[in-house]
Each structure stands twice: as C-alpha cells, then as structure tokens.
Amino acid sequence: MDYSQFLAMKQEIALLVVFLLVFLYDTFMPRSSQKGLPVFTTILMLAATAFGIAGSFCSCCAAPTDAFAGMYESSAVIIGIKNILNIGVVIVLIQSIKWANGELMIMRRGEFYELLLVTLFGMYLMISARHFLTFVIGLECASLPLAAMVAFDKNRYESHEAAVKYMLTAVFSSAIFMMGLSFVYALTGSLYFSKIYIALAGQQSTMLIIALAFVISGVGFKLSLVPFHLWTADVYQGAPTSVTAYFSVISKGAAAFAFMVILSQVFGLWFAEVWEWMLYALIVLTITIGNLFAIRQRNMKRFLAFSSISQAGYIMLGIIAYNALGVAAMMFYILVYIFSNLAAFGVIGAIENATGKVSMDDYRGLYRTNPRLAFTMMLAMFSLAGIPPFAGFFSKFFIFTAALQGASPAIYVLVLIALINTIISLYYYLLVVKAMFISEEECVIPTFRSGCGERIGMWISLAGVMLLGLASCVYSYLIVTAADSNIATFFIH
C-alpha cells in the first residue's frame, strides 16, 4: 500500500490534527485551564479553515485527485464545500463558548468538541466518497455521535427523548439505505460509483427503481425531506441550542452535496426515466409541508426546524438543474443558509442562555428591551424569507435560475410552486418580526448583555448575510469552480 495516498486527504488530516490537539488539551491540561478549551478549539478550527481556503486557491491542491483505488476523490468543488462547512462550524464554535463554559458543561466540555469534530470528519468522507463503503463509513461516523450530542443536556427529559427518537430513526434509515445498496450491488456487482454508473447502462427494472427509492429514503433522513422529516422538530427542540444550530446547517449542507453526487455519478443515466419524478414529488412535499407546519409553531426551535425542512426543498432544486450552474447555486445557497440560520440561532441561544425563554410569544416587544438582538433576528428572517437586498434573495434567485435550465417542461410548474411557497414563508418569517417590533404587549425578556462569543458569532453571520448579497465575485467563483468539476457531467440530458 502506498501511504502517500493519504496526502490527498489534506483537509481530513488537518481536521484530525485539530481533534488530537483538542483531545490532548482536554485530557492533560489542569482543571484551572479547562475554560480555555472552547477558545482553543475555535482558534484551531479557524486555522484549519484558513488552510482549506488557501488550498482552494492553490492549483496543486485543487487539482482533481483520487486515492485508495478511486474510493476517495478530491477536487476544487469538493474543497469548496468543505470550506463552506468549516465556516459554519467556526461560527457555531464561537457562539457556543458561553454555553460550553456554563456550569452544566464543566465535566462534558471536551466531549462536546470531540464529538463535533468526529461528525465533521464523517461528513468530509461522505462528500469525497466515490465508493459506497467509504460513504457508509462517513454516514455512520457523522450520524452516531450526533445522538450523543443531542442527549448532552442530561438533566432535561426532552433531551433524552430527542436522542432516542433521533437514534431510532437513524437506525431505520441506515437499514433502508443498506437494503437499497444491496439491490444496487445485486444489479451491478460493484460498489464503485463509476462502475455502477457504467453497469446500469441499458438496465431498467423494478429492482432498480426500488433500490433508488431506498437510497433516496436513507439520505432523505439526513436532509429532513418529507416524509422522512418526522424526527426533526422534536430533536431540534430537545437538543441544546448549539447542537441544534450545528444540526440545522452543517449536517444538512454535507448531506445535500453528498446526495447530489450519488444521484449524478451513480444514477445519472436514469434521471428522466426514474428519479426525476421522485425528486419532484419530494421537493413539492418538503417545501409545502415545511412551510405550512412552520406557521403553527410557537417554540422558536421547532419553528426553525420546519423552516429548515422547507429550506432543504429549495436546496434540492440545485440537483434538478443537473449542470454546473446547479452545483454552484446549491453551494451558494448552503453558504447563505449557514449565515442566515446561524444568525437566528445566535439570537435564540443568547436569549435562552440568559433567560431560558424559547417561545415566540416571549419575543413580543423585544425591540424595546434588546434592540440589537431584535435587529439581528429581523435581518436573519428577511434573508431566510428571500427579501432583497439580503443574501437570501440572491440565493433563491440563483437556485430558481439554475432549476429552470432543466429540460423537462414540468420544471416550470415545480419552480412556480416553489415561488408560491416563498410567499407563504414570507408570512411566517414576518410573524417573528411583528412580535418583536409591532406587538404592544409588555416584553417578558429583560434587557441583558449577551456573551462576547455570542455577539461575535452574530456579527460574522450578519456580515455574511449583507456581503453575500453584494459580493457577486463569490458566486462567480463558485460557477467557475463547478464548471471545472466532473460532478455534473454524469447527467444525461
């Protein structure tokens, strides 16, 4: 075995270095220094992110490479999506500093960061996998530690309940996914993405349709696509807010990109014949049901849970485009969604850490007592709703434009339904703004000062929401990067 192949896994190696240093700090540093672990981890993750971003501009590092007989692949677009996830992780780490240094986390602070880094490593493998064995290792590595993270607040019954629901659903979805893989292997005799793609040429059978349905179901769980979304609201509500924030953006972004790779590089030949209409149905159900149920929510974490379900449907429109424009639009949407959603969760986390309030009714009149938090939440809601000139408007515009490049006439109906649902989402996002700014009821949240990390995290998120709506160079760079990749070339138009 040529061990130099491991050098292709530059970002994974950087992440493992971060993990080992965090583990050594947590294990050997004296108790008096343990409060420095959150800042130490954040600085290390910043360095790893900077290393990844520098690598994306280096022609040698960004050149397409594969390792381990084609089971692992790296390219500029893969490095780019990993950098986007790293940016989100850094914001989550910054926002969680105050929570991690609280009394309830004294004995479990290190475990939180170690589990988080392990899940991120699994997501890296999912993104770079070109063999289903590697993909399943990454999927389980990303899923199982999340159950422990959900149950981190062991003094709350809701946290235990959320962990059990997540674990049971994850087990069943993994079983369904593996069943689909067994059918694929029976049809093709291989687990390599490229070999399956070639072997499926000329085949079309009931077993292929069932296999594809099972694979979509398994990955759909990670993305909270309807009807695989039933765990989402309870898990978001029961998990600690920092874990929920991580769930809502990082896990979803990695799963969306991995889903696109599987559908294109494994089943791209059968886009129009088999899985196009499956995806149409999933997108319509996901966007519509997510929006309708979000209107009914009063708990802010459940509210954003159904919002994230709806957002997952919009992200899937990038796959429907099946071209480089769709890849770039999906990456840009995930980046904007990270900034917008983490800005909202930053406000929710700050209020919950200070007062324990998580109900939308408690946000009434928030502008009078905490105007900066209310302003941050307002901009986050505007971006998530897609109101110009914020970044969320452009992310939706680009994803709709990319989807309309599809050859099927039905795509126009799909985009029309998505546009109608955008109007519905505008209504429920503005409910939060109305409660904070227009409600005349007495505010139950007193004036308080949020933690330094919480403020920095919200500033970074707001900067991203504002600048990405103005800096067209980011989207232009993603288009060029996606055009040079081979992800979209597997689709048959």
C-alpha positions in Angstrom: 0.0 0.0 0.0 1.3 3.4 -0.9 0.9 5.6 2.2 1.5 8.7 0.2 -2.2 8.4 -0.9 -3.1 9.9 2.5 -1.6 13.2 1.4 -4.7 13.6 -0.9 -6.8 13.9 2.3 -5.3 17.2 3.3 -8.4 18.6 4.9 -9.2 15.4 6.7 -5.6 15.3 8.1 -5.9 18.9 9.2 -9.2 18.1 11.0 -7.6 15.0 12.7 -4.8 17.3 13.9 -7.3 19.6 15.4 -9.1 16.6 17.0 -5.9 15.3 18.6 -4.8 18.6 19.9 -8.3 19.2 21.5 -8.2 15.7 23.0 -4.7 16.2 24.4 -5.8 19.6 25.9 -8.9 18.2 27.4 -7.0 15.2 28.8 -3.8 16.7 30.2 -4.4 20.3 30.9 -5.1 21.2 34.6 -8.7 21.9 35.7 -7.9 25.6 36.1 -7.2 25.8 32.3 -10.2 23.9 31.1 -12.2 27.0 30.5 -9.8 27.9 27.7 -10.8 24.8 25.7 -13.6 26.4 23.7 -11.4 29.3 22.6 -8.5 26.9 21.9 -10.8 24.7 19.7 -12.2 27.7 17.9 -8.7 29.0 17.1 -7.6 25.6 15.8 -10.7 25.3 13.6 -10.1 28.8 12.3 -6.6 27.7 11.3 -7.9 24.5 9.6 -10.5 26.7 7.7 -7.8 29.1 6.6 -5.7 26.1 5.5 -8.6 24.8 3.4 -9.4 28.2 1.8 -5.7 28.6 0.9 -5.7 25.2 -0.6 -8.7 26.1 -2.8 -6.6 28.8 -4.5 -3.6 26.6 -4.9 -3.6 24.9 -8.3 -1.7 21.8 -7.0 -4.1 21.3 -4.0 -7.3 22.0 -6.0 -6.4 19.7 -8.9 -8.7 16.6 -9.2 -7.1 13.7 -7.4 -8.2 10.3 -6.2 -6.8 7.8 -3.7 -7.3 4.3 -2.5 -8.2 2.8 -5.9 -10.7 5.5 -6.6 -12.6 5.2 -3.3 -11.8 8.8 -2.3 -11.8 11.9 -4.5 -10.8 15.5 -4.1 -11.2 18.5 -6.4 -11.7 22.2 -6.2 -15.5 21.9 -5.8 -15.1 19.3 -3.0 -12.6 21.5 -1.2 -15.0 24.4 -1.6 -18.0 22.7 0.0 -15.8 21.5 2.9 -14.6 25.1 3.4 -18.2 26.2 3.5 -19.0 23.7 6.2 -15.8 24.8 8.1 -17.1 28.4 8.1 -20.3 27.3 9.6 -18.5 25.2 12.3 -16.4 28.1 13.2 -19.5 30.3 13.8 -21.1 27.5 15.8 -18.0 27.2 18.0 -17.8 30.9 18.6 -21.5 31.1 19.5 -21.2 28.1 21.9 -18.3 29.4 24.0 -20.6 30.8 26.8 -22.7 27.7 26.8 -19.7 25.4 26.9 -18.3 27.2 29.8 -21.5 27.0 31.8 -21.9 25.0 35.0 -23.7 22.2 33.3 -20.9 21.6 30.8 -18.0 21.6 33.3 -17.4 17.8 33.1 -18.5 17.3 29.4 -17.0 20.3 27.7 -14.3 18.2 25.9 -16.7 15.5 24.8 -18.8 18.1 23.0 -15.9 19.3 20.8 -14.5 15.9 20.2 -17.9 14.5 19.1 -18.5 17.6 16.9 -15.1 17.1 15.1 -15.8 13.4 14.6 -19.1 14.1 12.9 -17.5 16.7 10.7 -14.8 14.2 9.7 -17.6 11.8 8.7 -19.2 14.5 6.6 -15.9 15.0 4.9 -15.9 11.3 3.9 -19.4 11.5 2.7 -18.5 14.4 0.4 -15.3 12.8 -1.0 -16.6 9.2 -1.2 -16.7 7.5 -4.6 -17.3 4.1 -3.2 -20.4 3.2 -1.1 -18.2 1.5 1.6 -16.4 4.8 2.2 -19.8 6.6 2.0 -21.4 4.4 4.6 -18.4 4.8 7.0 -18.7 8.5 6.7 -22.5 8.4 7.1 -22.3 6.4 10.3 -19.4 8.5 11.6 -21.5 11.6 11.1 -24.7 10.2 12.5 -23.9 8.2 15.6 -22.0 10.9 17.6 -24.9 13.3 16.8 -27.2 11.2 19.0 -24.8 11.7 22.0 -24.7 15.4 21.2 -28.5 15.6 21.2 -28.6 13.9 24.6 -25.9 16.3 26.1 -28.3 18.1 28.4 -28.8 15.0 30.5 -30.8 16.9 33.2 -33.7 17.6 30.7 -36.2 14.9 29.7 -36.7 16.5 26.3 -33.0 16.0 25.5 -33.2 12.2 26.3 -36.4 11.9 24.3 -34.9 13.7 21.3 -31.8 11.5 21.4 -33.9 8.3 21.4 -36.1 9.5 18.5 -33.0 10.5 16.5 -31.2 7.2 17.2 -34.2 5.0 16.3 -34.9 7.0 13.1 -31.2 6.9 12.2 -31.0 3.2 12.6 -34.1 2.5 10.5 -32.9 4.9 7.8 -29.5 3.3 7.7 -31.1 -0.1 7.4 -33.2 1.1 4.4 -30.2 2.7 2.8 -28.2 -0.5 3.2 -31.1 -2.5 1.7 -31.0 -0.2 -1.3 -27.2 -0.7 -1.7 -27.7 -4.5 -1.6 -30.1 -4.2 -4.5 -27.6 -2.0 -6.4 -24.8 -4.5 -5.8 -27.0 -7.3 -7.0 -27.7 -5.4 -10.2 -24.1 -4.2 -10.9 -21.7 -6.3 -8.9 -19.8 -3.3 -7.7 -19.9 -0.5 -5.1 -17.8 2.0 -7.0 -19.8 5.0 -8.2 -18.3 5.0 -11.7 -18.6 1.2 -12.2 -22.2 1.2 -11.1 -22.9 4.1 -13.5 -21.5 2.1 -16.4 -23.2 -1.2 -15.3 -26.6 0.4 -15.2 -26.4 1.5 -18.8 -29.1 -0.3 -20.7 -30.8 -1.6 -17.5 -34.2 -0.6 -16.2 -36.0 -2.9 -13.9 -38.3 -2.8 -10.9 -35.4 -3.7 -8.7 -33.5 -0.6 -9.9 -36.5 1.6 -9.0 -36.8 0.1 -5.6 -33.1 0.4 -5.0 -33.1 4.0 -5.9 -36.2 4.7 -3.7 -34.4 3.1 -0.8 -31.2 5.1 -1.3 -33.2 8.3 -1.6 -35.1 7.4 1.6 -31.8 6.8 3.5 -30.2 10.1 2.5 -33.5 11.9 2.8 -33.5 11.3 6.5 -30.3 13.3 6.9 -31.8 16.1 4.8 -35.2 16.0 6.6 -37.0 15.6 3.3 -40.7 14.9 3.6 -41.9 12.2 4.5 -38.6 11.4 6.3 -38.8 14.6 8.5 -40.8 13.4 11.5 -37.8 13.4 13.8 -36.7 16.9 13.0 -38.9 19.2 15.2 -38.6 17.0 18.4 -34.8 16.7 18.0 -34.3 20.4 17.3 -36.5 21.3 20.4 -34.9 18.8 22.7 -31.2 19.2 21.8 -29.1 22.1 23.3 -29.3 25.1 21.1 -25.7 25.0 20.0 -26.2 21.4 18.9 -29.4 22.3 17.1 -27.6 25.1 15.2 -25.0 22.6 14.1 -27.7 20.1 13.1 -29.6 22.7 11.1 -26.8 23.9 8.7 -23.6 21.7 8.8 -25.3 18.3 8.7 -27.8 19.4 6.1 -25.2 21.1 3.8 -23.0 17.9 3.8 -25.9 15.6 3.1 -27.2 17.8 0.3 -23.9 17.8 -1.6 -23.4 14.0 -1.0 -26.9 13.4 -2.2 -26.2 15.3 -5.4 -23.0 13.3 -6.0 -24.8 10.0 -5.6 -27.7 10.9 -7.8 -25.4 12.2 -10.6 -22.5 9.9 -10.5 -24.3 6.7 -9.7 -27.8 7.1 -11.2 -27.3 10.0 -13.6 -28.2 7.8 -16.6 -31.7 7.3 -15.3 -32.5 10.9 -14.4 -35.5 11.4 -16.7 -36.7 7.8 -16.6 -36.6 7.0 -12.9 -35.6 9.6 -10.2 -36.6 12.9 -11.7 -40.3 12.5 -10.8 -39.3 11.1 -7.4 -37.3 14.2 -6.7 -40.1 16.5 -8.0 -42.6 14.9 -5.5 -40.1 15.1 -2.6 -39.4 18.8 -3.3 -43.0 19.9 -3.5 -43.9 18.0 -0.4 -40.9 19.2 1.5 -41.3 22.9 0.7 -45.1 22.9 1.2 -45.4 20.8 4.4 -42.4 22.5 5.9 -44.0 26.0 5.3 -47.5 25.0 6.5 -46.3 23.4 9.7 -43.9 26.3 10.5 -46.9 28.7 10.6 -48.3 26.8 13.6 -45.2 26.7 15.7 -44.7 28.9 18.8 -41.5 27.4 20.0 -38.7 29.1 18.2 -36.5 26.0 17.8 -39.5 24.0 16.4 -40.2 27.0 14.2 -36.7 26.9 12.7 -36.9 23.1 12.4 -39.8 23.3 10.0 -38.2 26.3 8.3 -35.1 24.1 7.7 -37.3 21.3 6.3 -38.6 23.8 3.8 -35.1 25.2 3.0 -34.0 21.6 2.3 -36.6 21.5 -0.5 -35.1 24.7 -2.1 -31.6 23.2 -1.8 -32.8 20.2 -3.8 -33.7 22.4 -6.7 -30.0 22.6 -7.4 -29.9 18.9 -8.2 -32.9 19.3 -10.6 -30.7 21.6 -12.7 -28.2 18.7 -13.2 -25.5 21.1 -14.5 -22.6 23.2 -13.3 -24.9 26.1 -12.7 -27.0 23.9 -10.3 -23.8 22.8 -8.4 -22.8 26.5 -8.0 -26.3 27.6 -7.0 -26.5 24.8 -4.4 -23.1 25.7 -2.9 -24.1 29.4 -2.7 -27.5 28.6 -1.2 -25.8 26.4 1.5 -23.3 29.2 2.3 -26.1 31.8 2.6 -28.3 29.5 4.6 -25.4 28.9 7.1 -25.0 32.7 7.7 -28.8 33.3 7.9 -29.7 30.4 10.1 -26.8 30.8 12.5 -27.7 34.5 12.9 -31.2 33.4 14.0 -29.8 30.7 16.3 -27.3 33.1 17.7 -30.2 35.3 19.0 -32.2 32.2 20.2 -29.1 30.9 22.0 -28.3 34.2 23.6 -31.8 34.7 24.9 -32.1 31.1 26.1 -28.8 31.2 28.0 -29.8 34.5 29.7 -33.5 33.9 30.4 -34.4 30.3 29.4 -37.1 31.7 27.0 -37.6 29.9 23.7 -41.3 30.8 22.9 -42.2 33.2 20.1 -44.7 34.8 22.4 -41.8 35.8 24.7 -40.2 37.8 21.8 -43.1 40.3 21.9 -41.7 43.8 22.3 -38.1 42.5 22.2 -37.1 45.6 20.3 -37.8 47.8 23.3 -35.5 45.9 25.7 -32.9 44.4 23.4 -32.9 46.3 20.1 -29.7 44.8 18.7 -30.9 41.2 19.2 -34.2 42.2 17.6 -32.4 43.8 14.7 -30.2 40.7 14.1 -33.2 38.4 14.2 -35.1 40.7 11.8 -32.2 40.6 9.2 -31.9 36.8 9.6 -35.7 36.4 9.0 -35.5 38.7 6.0 -32.7 36.7 4.5 -34.3 33.3 5.1 -37.5 34.7 3.5 -35.6 35.9 0.5 -36.3 39.6 0.8 -33.9 41.8 -1.3 -31.2 43.1 -1.0 -30.2 40.4 1.5 -28.2 37.3 0.5 -31.2 35.0 0.9 -32.9 36.8 -2.1 -30.0 36.1 -4.4 -29.6 32.5 -3.2 -33.2 31.8 -4.1 -32.9 33.7 -7.4 -29.8 31.7 -8.4 -31.3 28.3 -7.4 -34.5 29.1 -9.3 -32.5 30.2 -12.4 -30.4 27.0 -12.2 -33.5 24.8 -11.9 -35.1 26.4 -15.0 -32.2 25.2 -17.1 -33.8 21.7 -16.8 -35.1 20.1 -20.0 -38.5 18.9 -18.6 -41.5 21.2 -19.1 -42.6 20.2 -15.6 -39.8 22.1 -14.1 -41.7 25.4 -14.7 -44.6 24.0 -12.6 -42.2 23.0 -9.9 -40.5 26.4 -9.8 -43.9 28.1 -9.7 -44.9 26.0 -6.7 -41.6 26.9 -5.0 -42.3 30.6 -5.7 -45.8 30.4 -4.2 -44.3 28.7 -1.1 -41.8 31.6 -0.9 -44.8 33.9 -0.3 -46.1 31.6 2.4 -42.7 31.5 4.1 -42.6 35.3 4.0 -45.7 35.3 6.1 -44.4 33.2 8.9 -41.0 34.8 9.0 -42.6 38.1 9.4 -44.6 36.8 12.3 -41.4 36.9 14.3 -40.6 40.4 13.1 -44.2 41.5 14.0 -43.8 40.1 17.5 -40.5 41.9 18.1 -41.3 45.3 16.6 -45.1 45.8 16.4 -46.5 44.0 19.4 -47.6 46.4 22.1 -47.6 43.8 24.9 -45.2 44.1 27.7 -41.9 42.3 26.9 -41.1 39.4 29.2 -37.4 39.3 28.2 -35.5 41.9 30.3 -32.6 43.9 29.0 -29.4 41.9 29.2 -25.9 41.7 27.6 -25.1 38.6 25.6 -21.7 36.9 25.8 -18.8 38.1 23.8 -18.7 34.9 21.7 -22.4 35.2 21.0 -22.0 38.7 19.8 -19.0 37.9 17.6 -20.9 35.0 16.1 -23.9 37.1 15.3 -21.7 39.9 13.8 -20.0 37.4 11.5 -23.4 35.9 10.4 -24.8 39.4 9.7 -21.7 40.3 7.8 -22.2 37.2 5.6 -25.9 38.0 5.1 -25.1 41.5 4.0 -21.9 41.0 2.0 -23.0 37.9 0.1 -25.9 40.0 -1.3 -23.4 42.5 -2.7 -20.3 40.4 -3.5 -21.1 38.8 -6.8 -17.5 37.6 -7.0 -18.3 34.7 -4.6 -21.0 33.3 -6.9 -18.8 33.8 -10.0 -16.0 31.9 -8.3 -18.4 29.0 -7.5 -19.6 28.9 -11.1 -16.0 28.7 -12.4 -15.1 26.0 -9.8 -18.2 23.9 -10.6 -17.7 24.2 -14.3 -14.2 22.7 -13.9 -15.6 19.8 -11.8 -16.8 16.5 -13.2 -19.9 16.2 -10.9 -22.5 17.5 -13.4 -21.0 15.7 -16.4 -22.6 12.4 -15.5 -26.1 13.5 -16.2 -27.8 12.5 -19.5 -29.8 15.4 -20.9 
